[in-house]
């Protein structure tokens, strides 16, 4: 299978565009497809350790990373976020 296309844009262009998008969608009373918060999440380090939850609460993952990503993608697509 072929890889998904990737588009790399400089942050200096993206952040003002996101800000403008948020403002424009706010004026018309709609939720923007991307926000500064979502961009920070997707472009930042979002790795989390589960050691403490495992040790204290007995947490064990029920799905592996690939399945979790697939489920998240399906959920976001179903709710119209993608």
MOTA-V967904 format. One record per backbone hydrogen bond with DSSP energy under -0.5 kcal/mol. CO is the residue of the C=O (numbers start at 1). NH is the residue of the N-H. E is the energy in kcal/mol with one decimal. If there is no record, write none. Layout:
BEGIN
<<CO	NH	E> <CO	NH	E>>
END
This chain:
BEGIN
<<7	9	-0.6> <10	13	-1.8> <10	14	-2.1> <11	15	-2.4> <13	17	-1.4> <14	18	-2.8> <15	19	-2.4> <16	20	-2.4> <17	21	-2.6> <18	22	-2.8> <19	23	-2.3> <20	24	-2.9> <21	25	-2.6> <22	26	-2.1> <23	27	-1.9> <24	28	-1.4> <25	30	-2.9> <26	29	-0.8> <35	39	-2.4> <36	40	-2.2> <37	41	-2.1> <38	42	-2.6> <39	43	-1.9> <40	44	-1.2> <44	46	-0.9> <50	54	-2.5> <51	55	-3.0> <52	56	-2.9> <52	57	-0.5> <53	57	-1.5> <53	58	-0.5> <53	59	-1.9> <54	58	-0.9> <64	68	-2.5> <65	69	-2.6> <66	70	-2.2> <67	71	-2.7> <68	72	-2.3> <69	73	-2.7> <70	74	-2.6> <71	75	-2.5> <72	76	-2.8> <73	77	-2.6> <74	78	-2.4> <75	79	-1.8> <76	81	-2.8> <76	82	-0.7> <77	80	-1.1>>
END
